[in-house]
């Protein structure tokens, strides 16, 4: 019976460490920007739309429109080149003009939403 109790306590401690303590240590920078096998961990960049924004199949207005993103919505930016950004929005990937994306969500955008 005492062996079962010791085993249960050890299991509970293991769970507490792995579920609560370990993620806290990792979140404080305990792990740098490298993962196992020296693979880079991507740093996600997010921006906000400053106006209605067309997402297109390629980097130019001649490409087909996929979706129009409302003003003030957050998109993930994968790459930027020649005033166009490759973005992800609602699970869709496409290209949008970089001039309609901002690092910060301005107060004027918050009032409209």
Biopython code that builds the backbone (N, CA, C, O; Angstrom):
import numpy as np
from Bio.PDB.StructureBuilder import StructureBuilder

atoms = [
    (1, "UNK", "N", (0.817, -1.177, 0.000)),
    (1, "UNK", "CA", (0.000, 0.000, 0.000)),
    (1, "UNK", "C", (0.873, 1.258, 0.000)),
    (1, "UNK", "O", (0.573, 2.219, -0.709)),
    (2, "UNK", "N", (1.980, 1.256, 0.813)),
    (2, "UNK", "CA", (2.868, 2.405, 0.865)),
    (2, "UNK", "C", (3.563, 2.612, -0.469)),
    (2, "UNK", "O", (3.821, 3.747, -0.868)),
    (3, "UNK", "N", (3.869, 1.516, -1.163)),
    (3, "UNK", "CA", (4.515, 1.632, -2.469)),
    (3, "UNK", "C", (3.584, 2.303, -3.465)),
    (3, "UNK", "O", (4.027, 3.134, -4.257)),
    (4, "UNK", "N", (2.288, 1.955, -3.438)),
    (4, "UNK", "CA", (1.314, 2.605, -4.319)),
    (4, "UNK", "C", (1.214, 4.094, -4.021)),
    (4, "UNK", "O", (1.111, 4.901, -4.944)),
    (5, "UNK", "N", (1.241, 4.464, -2.761)),
    (5, "UNK", "CA", (1.164, 5.863, -2.367)),
    (5, "UNK", "C", (2.377, 6.633, -2.876)),
    (5, "UNK", "O", (2.237, 7.741, -3.392)),
    (6, "UNK", "N", (3.552, 6.060, -2.736)),
    (6, "UNK", "CA", (4.772, 6.701, -3.227)),
    (6, "UNK", "C", (4.732, 6.858, -4.746)),
    (6, "UNK", "O", (5.134, 7.889, -5.285)),
    (7, "UNK", "N", (4.248, 5.837, -5.419)),
    (7, "UNK", "CA", (4.142, 5.890, -6.875)),
    (7, "UNK", "C", (3.147, 6.965, -7.309)),
    (7, "UNK", "O", (3.408, 7.705, -8.258)),
    (8, "UNK", "N", (2.017, 7.052, -6.624)),
    (8, "UNK", "CA", (1.019, 8.077, -6.946)),
    (8, "UNK", "C", (1.566, 9.480, -6.709)),
    (8, "UNK", "O", (1.331, 10.377, -7.518)),
    (9, "UNK", "N", (2.286, 9.680, -5.623)),
    (9, "UNK", "CA", (2.876, 10.990, -5.331)),
    (9, "UNK", "C", (3.914, 11.345, -6.395)),
    (9, "UNK", "O", (3.964, 12.485, -6.858)),
    (10, "UNK", "N", (4.733, 10.382, -6.779)),
    (10, "UNK", "CA", (5.743, 10.628, -7.811)),
    (10, "UNK", "C", (5.080, 10.978, -9.141)),
    (10, "UNK", "O", (5.555, 11.861, -9.856)),
    (11, "UNK", "N", (4.011, 10.309, -9.471)),
    (11, "UNK", "CA", (3.288, 10.582, -10.713)),
    (11, "UNK", "C", (2.661, 11.979, -10.688)),
    (11, "UNK", "O", (2.712, 12.705, -11.681)),
    (12, "UNK", "N", (2.081, 12.343, -9.571)),
    (12, "UNK", "CA", (1.478, 13.675, -9.436)),
    (12, "UNK", "C", (2.552, 14.752, -9.560)),
    (12, "UNK", "O", (2.339, 15.755, -10.240)),
    (13, "UNK", "N", (3.696, 14.562, -8.917)),
    (13, "UNK", "CA", (4.790, 15.527, -9.025)),
    (13, "UNK", "C", (5.277, 15.648, -10.467)),
    (13, "UNK", "O", (5.534, 16.752, -10.946)),
    (14, "UNK", "N", (5.403, 14.537, -11.146)),
    (14, "UNK", "CA", (5.823, 14.559, -12.541)),
    (14, "UNK", "C", (4.834, 15.355, -13.398)),
    (14, "UNK", "O", (5.242, 16.162, -14.233)),
    (15, "UNK", "N", (3.544, 15.127, -13.190)),
    (15, "UNK", "CA", (2.528, 15.846, -13.947)),
    (15, "UNK", "C", (2.558, 17.342, -13.658)),
    (15, "UNK", "O", (2.440, 18.153, -14.577)),
    (16, "UNK", "N", (2.713, 17.714, -12.389)),
    (16, "UNK", "CA", (2.779, 19.125, -12.027)),
    (16, "UNK", "C", (3.974, 19.786, -12.698)),
    (16, "UNK", "O", (3.855, 20.882, -13.244)),
    (17, "UNK", "N", (5.107, 19.132, -12.659)),
    (17, "UNK", "CA", (6.312, 19.689, -13.282)),
    (17, "UNK", "C", (6.135, 19.814, -14.788)),
    (17, "UNK", "O", (6.476, 20.850, -15.360)),
    (18, "UNK", "N", (5.617, 18.799, -15.432)),
    (18, "UNK", "CA", (5.517, 18.819, -16.892)),
    (18, "UNK", "C", (4.396, 19.717, -17.402)),
    (18, "UNK", "O", (4.504, 20.252, -18.505)),
    (19, "UNK", "N", (3.332, 19.898, -16.638)),
    (19, "UNK", "CA", (2.195, 20.697, -17.108)),
    (19, "UNK", "C", (2.293, 22.155, -16.668)),
    (19, "UNK", "O", (1.914, 23.047, -17.427)),
    (20, "UNK", "N", (2.784, 22.415, -15.478)),
    (20, "UNK", "CA", (2.768, 23.780, -14.950)),
    (20, "UNK", "C", (4.154, 24.419, -14.945)),
    (20, "UNK", "O", (4.325, 25.522, -15.466)),
    (21, "UNK", "N", (5.121, 23.758, -14.380)),
    (21, "UNK", "CA", (6.429, 24.373, -14.179)),
    (21, "UNK", "C", (7.252, 24.438, -15.460)),
    (21, "UNK", "O", (7.821, 25.488, -15.757)),
    (22, "UNK", "N", (7.335, 23.381, -16.211)),
    (22, "UNK", "CA", (8.157, 23.353, -17.421)),
    (22, "UNK", "C", (7.727, 24.393, -18.462)),
    (22, "UNK", "O", (8.592, 25.097, -18.984)),
    (23, "UNK", "N", (6.435, 24.527, -18.789)),
    (23, "UNK", "CA", (6.048, 25.581, -19.746)),
    (23, "UNK", "C", (6.394, 26.993, -19.255)),
    (23, "UNK", "O", (6.705, 27.868, -20.063)),
    (24, "UNK", "N", (6.343, 27.215, -17.944)),
    (24, "UNK", "CA", (6.705, 28.512, -17.392)),
    (24, "UNK", "C", (8.182, 28.789, -17.607)),
    (24, "UNK", "O", (8.555, 29.905, -17.969)),
    (25, "UNK", "N", (9.021, 27.796, -17.391)),
    (25, "UNK", "CA", (10.457, 27.957, -17.602)),
    (25, "UNK", "C", (10.748, 28.226, -19.072)),
    (25, "UNK", "O", (11.560, 29.095, -19.389)),
    (26, "UNK", "N", (10.106, 27.503, -19.962)),
    (26, "UNK", "CA", (10.312, 27.685, -21.397)),
    (26, "UNK", "C", (9.849, 29.076, -21.814)),
    (26, "UNK", "O", (10.511, 29.730, -22.620)),
    (27, "UNK", "N", (8.723, 29.535, -21.277)),
    (27, "UNK", "CA", (8.183, 30.849, -21.625)),
    (27, "UNK", "C", (9.062, 32.004, -21.182)),
    (27, "UNK", "O", (8.948, 33.100, -21.732)),
    (28, "UNK", "N", (9.929, 31.797, -20.213)),
    (28, "UNK", "CA", (10.823, 32.846, -19.743)),
    (28, "UNK", "C", (12.103, 32.923, -20.549)),
    (28, "UNK", "O", (13.029, 33.638, -20.165)),
    (29, "UNK", "N", (12.178, 32.220, -21.633)),
    (29, "UNK", "CA", (13.390, 32.276, -22.430)),
    (29, "UNK", "C", (14.372, 31.183, -22.077)),
    (29, "UNK", "O", (15.549, 31.281, -22.423)),
    (30, "UNK", "N", (13.921, 30.148, -21.400)),
    (30, "UNK", "CA", (14.795, 29.049, -21.055)),
    (30, "UNK", "C", (15.295, 28.314, -22.281)),
    (30, "UNK", "O", (16.311, 27.620, -22.232)),
    (31, "UNK", "N", (14.581, 28.468, -23.375)),
    (31, "UNK", "CA", (14.993, 27.872, -24.639)),
    (31, "UNK", "C", (15.168, 29.011, -25.624)),
    (31, "UNK", "O", (14.282, 29.854, -25.760)),
    (32, "UNK", "N", (16.309, 29.047, -26.316)),
    (32, "UNK", "CA", (16.536, 30.136, -27.263)),
    (32, "UNK", "C", (15.840, 29.851, -28.582)),
    (32, "UNK", "O", (14.961, 28.992, -28.646)),
    (33, "UNK", "N", (16.217, 30.550, -29.616)),
    (33, "UNK", "CA", (15.538, 30.447, -30.907)),
    (33, "UNK", "C", (15.997, 29.231, -31.712)),
    (33, "UNK", "O", (15.863, 29.217, -32.935)),
    (34, "UNK", "N", (16.518, 28.244, -31.063)),
    (34, "UNK", "CA", (16.917, 27.001, -31.717)),
    (34, "UNK", "C", (16.162, 25.860, -31.049)),
    (34, "UNK", "O", (15.892, 25.909, -29.848)),
    (35, "UNK", "N", (15.827, 24.859, -31.805)),
    (35, "UNK", "CA", (15.174, 23.701, -31.211)),
    (35, "UNK", "C", (16.092, 22.509, -31.366)),
    (35, "UNK", "O", (17.284, 22.667, -31.632)),
    (36, "UNK", "N", (15.559, 21.343, -31.207)),
    (36, "UNK", "CA", (16.341, 20.126, -31.347)),
    (36, "UNK", "C", (16.973, 20.080, -32.731)),
    (36, "UNK", "O", (16.346, 20.483, -33.710)),
    (37, "UNK", "N", (18.169, 19.608, -32.821)),
    (37, "UNK", "CA", (18.930, 19.496, -34.069)),
    (37, "UNK", "C", (19.232, 20.863, -34.687)),
    (37, "UNK", "O", (19.414, 20.966, -35.900)),
    (38, "UNK", "N", (19.285, 21.913, -33.858)),
    (38, "UNK", "CA", (19.621, 23.263, -34.330)),
    (38, "UNK", "C", (18.678, 23.790, -35.405)),
    (38, "UNK", "O", (19.088, 24.617, -36.221)),
    (39, "UNK", "N", (17.437, 23.339, -35.430)),
    (39, "UNK", "CA", (16.451, 23.857, -36.380)),
    (39, "UNK", "C", (15.908, 25.171, -35.851)),
    (39, "UNK", "O", (15.642, 25.298, -34.655)),
    (40, "UNK", "N", (15.738, 26.161, -36.742)),
    (40, "UNK", "CA", (15.184, 27.448, -36.341)),
    (40, "UNK", "C", (13.714, 27.298, -35.969)),
    (40, "UNK", "O", (12.961, 26.589, -36.637)),
    (41, "UNK", "N", (13.321, 27.967, -34.910)),
    (41, "UNK", "CA", (11.914, 28.052, -34.528)),
    (41, "UNK", "C", (11.405, 29.347, -35.145)),
    (41, "UNK", "O", (11.977, 30.406, -34.887)),
    (42, "UNK", "N", (10.358, 29.298, -35.945)),
    (42, "UNK", "CA", (9.913, 30.520, -36.624)),
    (42, "UNK", "C", (9.405, 31.567, -35.643)),
    (42, "UNK", "O", (8.710, 31.256, -34.675)),
    (43, "UNK", "N", (9.769, 32.812, -35.917)),
    (43, "UNK", "CA", (9.223, 33.948, -35.174)),
    (43, "UNK", "C", (8.078, 34.496, -35.996)),
    (43, "UNK", "O", (8.296, 35.071, -37.062)),
    (44, "UNK", "N", (6.859, 34.324, -35.513)),
    (44, "UNK", "CA", (5.705, 34.772, -36.263)),
    (44, "UNK", "C", (5.557, 36.280, -36.166)),
    (44, "UNK", "O", (5.694, 36.858, -35.088)),
    (45, "UNK", "N", (5.277, 36.910, -37.291)),
    (45, "UNK", "CA", (5.052, 38.343, -37.356)),
    (45, "UNK", "C", (3.579, 38.558, -37.664)),
    (45, "UNK", "O", (3.035, 37.974, -38.601)),
    (46, "UNK", "N", (2.945, 39.399, -36.868)),
    (46, "UNK", "CA", (1.542, 39.727, -37.094)),
    (46, "UNK", "C", (1.420, 41.222, -37.354)),
    (46, "UNK", "O", (2.124, 42.031, -36.750)),
    (47, "UNK", "N", (0.514, 41.578, -38.264)),
    (47, "UNK", "CA", (0.219, 42.974, -38.555)),
    (47, "UNK", "C", (-1.287, 43.140, -38.650)),
    (47, "UNK", "O", (-2.036, 42.164, -38.701)),
    (48, "UNK", "N", (-1.718, 44.403, -38.674)),
    (48, "UNK", "CA", (-3.135, 44.723, -38.724)),
    (48, "UNK", "C", (-3.449, 45.461, -40.019)),
    (48, "UNK", "O", (-2.653, 46.270, -40.496)),
    (49, "UNK", "N", (-4.614, 45.172, -40.576)),
    (49, "UNK", "CA", (-5.035, 45.860, -41.794)),
    (49, "UNK", "C", (-5.492, 47.262, -41.444)),
    (49, "UNK", "O", (-6.197, 47.463, -40.455)),
    (50, "UNK", "N", (-5.086, 48.244, -42.263)),
    (50, "UNK", "CA", (-5.444, 49.640, -42.003)),
    (50, "UNK", "C", (-6.632, 50.092, -42.848)),
    (50, "UNK", "O", (-7.131, 51.203, -42.676)),
    (51, "UNK", "N", (-7.080, 49.241, -43.752)),
    (51, "UNK", "CA", (-8.223, 49.525, -44.617)),
    (51, "UNK", "C", (-8.713, 48.179, -45.141)),
    (51, "UNK", "O", (-8.124, 47.145, -44.827)),
    (52, "UNK", "N", (-9.772, 48.178, -45.925)),
    (52, "UNK", "CA", (-10.160, 46.934, -46.594)),
    (52, "UNK", "C", (-8.954, 46.470, -47.408)),
    (52, "UNK", "O", (-8.332, 47.266, -48.111)),
    (53, "UNK", "N", (-8.631, 45.201, -47.314)),
    (53, "UNK", "CA", (-7.410, 44.700, -47.940)),
    (53, "UNK", "C", (-7.714, 43.454, -48.763)),
    (53, "UNK", "O", (-8.229, 42.464, -48.243)),
    (54, "UNK", "N", (-7.392, 43.515, -50.051)),
    (54, "UNK", "CA", (-7.575, 42.350, -50.915)),
    (54, "UNK", "C", (-6.392, 41.403, -50.775)),
    (54, "UNK", "O", (-5.238, 41.808, -50.914)),
    (55, "UNK", "N", (-6.692, 40.131, -50.497)),
    (55, "UNK", "CA", (-5.663, 39.090, -50.527)),
    (55, "UNK", "C", (-5.721, 38.476, -51.913)),
    (55, "UNK", "O", (-6.796, 38.118, -52.396)),
    (56, "UNK", "N", (-4.568, 38.355, -52.553)),
    (56, "UNK", "CA", (-4.504, 37.872, -53.939)),
    (56, "UNK", "C", (-3.651, 36.615, -54.050)),
    (56, "UNK", "O", (-2.920, 36.259, -53.125)),
    (57, "UNK", "N", (-3.757, 35.954, -55.190)),
    (57, "UNK", "CA", (-3.011, 34.713, -55.422)),
    (57, "UNK", "C", (-1.532, 34.963, -55.700)),
    (57, "UNK", "O", (-0.728, 34.033, -55.648)),
    (58, "UNK", "N", (-1.170, 36.197, -55.992)),
    (58, "UNK", "CA", (0.225, 36.547, -56.264)),
    (58, "UNK", "C", (0.486, 37.988, -55.883)),
    (58, "UNK", "O", (-0.445, 38.719, -55.544)),
    (59, "UNK", "N", (1.757, 38.411, -55.933)),
    (59, "UNK", "CA", (2.133, 39.757, -55.494)),
    (59, "UNK", "C", (1.920, 40.827, -56.563)),
    (59, "UNK", "O", (2.887, 41.335, -57.130)),
    (60, "UNK", "N", (0.673, 41.171, -56.838)),
    (60, "UNK", "CA", (0.358, 42.214, -57.805)),
    (60, "UNK", "C", (-1.147, 42.298, -58.021)),
    (60, "UNK", "O", (-1.880, 41.341, -57.771)),
    (61, "UNK", "N", (-1.599, 43.474, -58.494)),
    (61, "UNK", "CA", (-3.043, 43.656, -58.676)),
    (61, "UNK", "C", (-3.587, 42.858, -59.851)),
    (61, "UNK", "O", (-4.800, 42.704, -59.988)),
    (62, "UNK", "N", (-2.703, 42.352, -60.696)),
    (62, "UNK", "CA", (-3.156, 41.536, -61.818)),
    (62, "UNK", "C", (-3.530, 40.110, -61.405)),
    (62, "UNK", "O", (-4.110, 39.364, -62.194)),
    (63, "UNK", "N", (-3.195, 39.734, -60.167)),
    (63, "UNK", "CA", (-3.518, 38.396, -59.681)),
    (63, "UNK", "C", (-4.943, 38.354, -59.139)),
    (63, "UNK", "O", (-5.487, 39.367, -58.700)),
    (64, "UNK", "N", (-5.532, 37.169, -59.178)),
    (64, "UNK", "CA", (-6.921, 36.975, -58.746)),
    (64, "UNK", "C", (-7.089, 37.252, -57.258)),
    (64, "UNK", "O", (-6.233, 36.899, -56.446)),
    (65, "UNK", "N", (-8.214, 37.895, -56.910)),
    (65, "UNK", "CA", (-8.540, 38.190, -55.516)),
    (65, "UNK", "C", (-9.080, 36.916, -54.847)),
    (65, "UNK", "O", (-9.960, 36.244, -55.384)),
    (66, "UNK", "N", (-8.541, 36.605, -53.681)),
    (66, "UNK", "CA", (-8.981, 35.443, -52.902)),
    (66, "UNK", "C", (-10.089, 35.852, -51.935)),
    (66, "UNK", "O", (-11.131, 35.203, -51.855)),
    (67, "UNK", "N", (-9.841, 36.956, -51.194)),
    (67, "UNK", "CA", (-10.751, 37.411, -50.150)),
    (67, "UNK", "C", (-10.442, 38.877, -49.868)),
    (67, "UNK", "O", (-9.326, 39.337, -50.107)),
    (68, "UNK", "N", (-11.433, 39.611, -49.359)),
    (68, "UNK", "CA", (-11.204, 40.967, -48.873)),
    (68, "UNK", "C", (-11.228, 40.928, -47.356)),
    (68, "UNK", "O", (-12.205, 40.485, -46.751)),
    (69, "UNK", "N", (-10.149, 41.394, -46.747)),
    (69, "UNK", "CA", (-10.005, 41.364, -45.293)),
    (69, "UNK", "C", (-10.479, 42.712, -44.734)),
    (69, "UNK", "O", (-10.064, 43.763, -45.222)),
    (70, "UNK", "N", (-11.338, 42.688, -43.722)),
    (70, "UNK", "CA", (-11.824, 43.950, -43.145)),
    (70, "UNK", "C", (-10.710, 44.746, -42.448)),
    (70, "UNK", "O", (-9.687, 44.193, -42.044)),
    (71, "UNK", "N", (-10.933, 46.010, -42.326)),
    (71, "UNK", "CA", (-10.017, 46.922, -41.651)),
    (71, "UNK", "C", (-9.897, 46.550, -40.172)),
    (71, "UNK", "O", (-10.890, 46.237, -39.516)),
    (72, "UNK", "N", (-8.659, 46.590, -39.656)),
    (72, "UNK", "CA", (-8.421, 46.314, -38.243)),
    (72, "UNK", "C", (-8.232, 44.854, -37.895)),
    (72, "UNK", "O", (-8.124, 44.519, -36.716)),
    (73, "UNK", "N", (-8.189, 43.967, -38.889)),
    (73, "UNK", "CA", (-8.015, 42.544, -38.611)),
    (73, "UNK", "C", (-6.538, 42.167, -38.621)),
    (73, "UNK", "O", (-5.734, 42.760, -39.339)),
    (74, "UNK", "N", (-6.197, 41.159, -37.801)),
    (74, "UNK", "CA", (-4.817, 40.704, -37.661)),
    (74, "UNK", "C", (-4.514, 39.625, -38.696)),
    (74, "UNK", "O", (-5.309, 38.708, -38.904)),
    (75, "UNK", "N", (-3.342, 39.747, -39.349)),
    (75, "UNK", "CA", (-2.887, 38.743, -40.307)),
    (75, "UNK", "C", (-1.475, 38.320, -39.925)),
    (75, "UNK", "O", (-0.732, 39.093, -39.318)),
    (76, "UNK", "N", (-1.111, 37.108, -40.276)),
    (76, "UNK", "CA", (0.253, 36.636, -40.057)),
    (76, "UNK", "C", (1.057, 36.918, -41.317)),
    (76, "UNK", "O", (0.641, 36.551, -42.416)),
    (77, "UNK", "N", (2.196, 37.562, -41.165)),
    (77, "UNK", "CA", (3.052, 37.898, -42.300)),
    (77, "UNK", "C", (4.162, 36.857, -42.407)),
    (77, "UNK", "O", (4.941, 36.662, -41.474)),
    (78, "UNK", "N", (4.220, 36.190, -43.567)),
    (78, "UNK", "CA", (5.246, 35.174, -43.793)),
    (78, "UNK", "C", (6.512, 35.766, -44.387)),
    (78, "UNK", "O", (7.624, 35.395, -44.011)),
    (79, "UNK", "N", (6.327, 36.700, -45.326)),
    (79, "UNK", "CA", (7.477, 37.365, -45.948)),
    (79, "UNK", "C", (7.022, 38.655, -46.599)),
    (79, "UNK", "O", (5.845, 38.823, -46.916)),
    (80, "UNK", "N", (7.968, 39.568, -46.796)),
    (80, "UNK", "CA", (7.674, 40.855, -47.431)),
    (80, "UNK", "C", (8.720, 41.106, -48.514)),
    (80, "UNK", "O", (9.917, 40.908, -48.306)),
    (81, "UNK", "N", (8.232, 41.550, -49.685)),
    (81, "UNK", "CA", (9.152, 41.853, -50.771)),
    (81, "UNK", "C", (8.466, 42.772, -51.776)),
    (81, "UNK", "O", (7.327, 42.533, -52.178)),
    (82, "UNK", "N", (9.177, 43.830, -52.177)),
    (82, "UNK", "CA", (8.692, 44.770, -53.190)),
    (82, "UNK", "C", (7.290, 45.296, -52.892)),
    (82, "UNK", "O", (6.419, 45.266, -53.761)),
    (83, "UNK", "N", (7.070, 45.768, -51.693)),
    (83, "UNK", "CA", (5.793, 46.366, -51.268)),
    (83, "UNK", "C", (4.635, 45.372, -51.212)),
    (83, "UNK", "O", (3.477, 45.783, -51.131)),
    (84, "UNK", "N", (4.927, 44.081, -51.254)),
    (84, "UNK", "CA", (3.885, 43.056, -51.123)),
    (84, "UNK", "C", (4.251, 42.123, -49.982)),
    (84, "UNK", "O", (5.427, 41.829, -49.764)),
    (85, "UNK", "N", (3.249, 41.661, -49.257)),
    (85, "UNK", "CA", (3.454, 40.738, -48.144)),
    (85, "UNK", "C", (2.723, 39.435, -48.427)),
    (85, "UNK", "O", (1.573, 39.436, -48.868)),
    (86, "UNK", "N", (3.397, 38.336, -48.169)),
    (86, "UNK", "CA", (2.744, 37.028, -48.222)),
    (86, "UNK", "C", (2.161, 36.812, -46.827)),
    (86, "UNK", "O", (2.887, 36.827, -45.833)),
    (87, "UNK", "N", (0.840, 36.609, -46.763)),
    (87, "UNK", "CA", (0.155, 36.567, -45.470)),
    (87, "UNK", "C", (-0.731, 35.336, -45.335)),
    (87, "UNK", "O", (-1.047, 34.653, -46.309)),
    (88, "UNK", "N", (-1.120, 35.079, -44.081)),
    (88, "UNK", "CA", (-2.120, 34.054, -43.769)),
    (88, "UNK", "C", (-3.250, 34.748, -43.020)),
    (88, "UNK", "O", (-3.016, 35.492, -42.067)),
    (89, "UNK", "N", (-4.481, 34.493, -43.464)),
    (89, "UNK", "CA", (-5.671, 35.031, -42.804)),
    (89, "UNK", "C", (-6.776, 33.990, -42.895)),
    (89, "UNK", "O", (-7.121, 33.540, -43.987)),
    (90, "UNK", "N", (-7.323, 33.614, -41.770)),
    (90, "UNK", "CA", (-8.393, 32.612, -41.686)),
    (90, "UNK", "C", (-8.036, 31.340, -42.449)),
    (90, "UNK", "O", (-8.876, 30.776, -43.150)),
    (91, "UNK", "N", (-6.799, 30.893, -42.311)),
    (91, "UNK", "CA", (-6.351, 29.650, -42.929)),
    (91, "UNK", "C", (-6.017, 29.752, -44.407)),
    (91, "UNK", "O", (-5.603, 28.765, -45.015)),
    (92, "UNK", "N", (-6.188, 30.926, -44.990)),
    (92, "UNK", "CA", (-5.871, 31.138, -46.407)),
    (92, "UNK", "C", (-4.534, 31.854, -46.520)),
    (92, "UNK", "O", (-4.225, 32.736, -45.718)),
    (93, "UNK", "N", (-3.743, 31.474, -47.518)),
    (93, "UNK", "CA", (-2.456, 32.116, -47.760)),
    (93, "UNK", "C", (-2.514, 32.852, -49.086)),
    (93, "UNK", "O", (-2.998, 32.318, -50.084)),
    (94, "UNK", "N", (-2.017, 34.080, -49.089)),
    (94, "UNK", "CA", (-2.008, 34.872, -50.305)),
    (94, "UNK", "C", (-1.128, 36.096, -50.137)),
    (94, "UNK", "O", (-0.325, 36.183, -49.208)),
    (95, "UNK", "N", (-1.292, 37.037, -51.048)),
    (95, "UNK", "CA", (-0.460, 38.243, -51.068)),
    (95, "UNK", "C", (-1.330, 39.481, -50.952)),
    (95, "UNK", "O", (-2.433, 39.543, -51.494)),
    (96, "UNK", "N", (-0.797, 40.483, -50.219)),
    (96, "UNK", "CA", (-1.489, 41.757, -50.059)),
    (96, "UNK", "C", (-0.475, 42.883, -50.082)),
    (96, "UNK", "O", (0.703, 42.691, -49.778)),
    (97, "UNK", "N", (-0.951, 44.055, -50.448)),
    (97, "UNK", "CA", (-0.096, 45.235, -50.459)),
    (97, "UNK", "C", (0.368, 45.553, -49.041)),
    (97, "UNK", "O", (-0.446, 45.636, -48.122)),
    (98, "UNK", "N", (1.675, 45.732, -48.865)),
    (98, "UNK", "CA", (2.247, 46.010, -47.545)),
    (98, "UNK", "C", (1.847, 47.376, -47.013)),
    (98, "UNK", "O", (1.874, 47.602, -45.803)),
    (99, "UNK", "N", (1.473, 48.297, -47.907)),
    (99, "UNK", "CA", (1.173, 49.648, -47.432)),
    (99, "UNK", "C", (-0.139, 49.714, -46.645)),
    (99, "UNK", "O", (-0.418, 50.728, -46.004)),
    (100, "UNK", "N", (-0.941, 48.660, -46.683)),
    (100, "UNK", "CA", (-2.186, 48.613, -45.917)),
    (100, "UNK", "C", (-2.068, 47.727, -44.674)),
    (100, "UNK", "O", (-3.073, 47.293, -44.112)),
    (101, "UNK", "N", (-0.832, 47.467, -44.257)),
    (101, "UNK", "CA", (-0.579, 46.672, -43.055)),
    (101, "UNK", "C", (0.219, 47.512, -42.065)),
    (101, "UNK", "O", (1.127, 48.247, -42.454)),
    (102, "UNK", "N", (-0.125, 47.398, -40.778)),
    (102, "UNK", "CA", (0.545, 48.167, -39.739)),
    (102, "UNK", "C", (0.962, 47.246, -38.601)),
    (102, "UNK", "O", (0.296, 46.250, -38.317)),
    (103, "UNK", "N", (2.082, 47.593, -37.948)),
    (103, "UNK", "CA", (2.550, 46.827, -36.799)),
    (103, "UNK", "C", (1.620, 46.976, -35.596)),
    (103, "UNK", "O", (1.554, 46.094, -34.741)),
    (104, "UNK", "N", (0.908, 48.094, -35.539)),
    (104, "UNK", "CA", (0.060, 48.381, -34.381)),
    (104, "UNK", "C", (-1.374, 48.602, -34.812)),
    (104, "UNK", "O", (-1.647, 49.092, -35.908)),
    (105, "UNK", "N", (-2.272, 48.235, -33.937)),
    (105, "UNK", "CA", (-3.690, 48.472, -34.151)),
    (105, "UNK", "C", (-4.003, 49.850, -33.587)),
    (105, "UNK", "O", (-4.065, 50.022, -32.370)),
    (106, "UNK", "N", (-4.201, 50.831, -34.459)),
    (106, "UNK", "CA", (-4.425, 52.198, -34.024)),
    (106, "UNK", "C", (-5.764, 52.385, -33.350)),
    (106, "UNK", "O", (-6.701, 51.618, -33.574)),
    (107, "UNK", "N", (-5.848, 53.414, -32.521)),
    (107, "UNK", "CA", (-7.076, 53.725, -31.797)),
    (107, "UNK", "C", (-8.233, 53.984, -32.757)),
    (107, "UNK", "O", (-9.374, 53.617, -32.473)),
    (108, "UNK", "N", (-7.940, 54.617, -33.893)),
    (108, "UNK", "CA", (-9.021, 54.910, -34.852)),
    (108, "UNK", "C", (-9.624, 53.628, -35.425)),
    (108, "UNK", "O", (-10.796, 53.611, -35.799)),
    (109, "UNK", "N", (-8.835, 52.558, -35.496)),
    (109, "UNK", "CA", (-9.358, 51.278, -35.983)),
    (109, "UNK", "C", (-10.208, 50.610, -34.911)),
    (109, "UNK", "O", (-11.208, 49.962, -35.218)),
    (110, "UNK", "N", (-9.813, 50.768, -33.664)),
    (110, "UNK", "CA", (-10.582, 50.170, -32.565)),
    (110, "UNK", "C", (-11.976, 50.777, -32.469)),
    (110, "UNK", "O", (-12.939, 50.080, -32.149)),
    (111, "UNK", "N", (-12.087, 52.073, -32.747)),
    (111, "UNK", "CA", (-13.388, 52.749, -32.654)),
    (111, "UNK", "C", (-14.374, 52.253, -33.692)),
    (111, "UNK", "O", (-15.581, 52.241, -33.450)),
    (112, "UNK", "N", (-13.863, 51.836, -34.863)),
    (112, "UNK", "CA", (-14.734, 51.375, -35.945)),
    (112, "UNK", "C", (-15.189, 49.941, -35.767)),
    (112, "UNK", "O", (-16.178, 49.540, -36.381)),
    (113, "UNK", "N", (-14.508, 49.154, -34.951)),
    (113, "UNK", "CA", (-14.828, 47.729, -34.818)),
    (113, "UNK", "C", (-15.610, 47.430, -33.575)),
    (113, "UNK", "O", (-15.953, 46.275, -33.325)),
]
sb = StructureBuilder()
sb.init_structure("model")
sb.init_model(0)
sb.init_chain("A")
sb.init_seg("    ")
for serial, (resi, resn, name, xyz) in enumerate(atoms, 1):
    if name == "N":
        sb.init_residue(resn, " ", resi, " ")
    sb.init_atom(name, np.array(xyz, "f"), 0.0, 1.0, " ", f" {name:<3s}", serial, name[0])
structure = sb.get_structure()
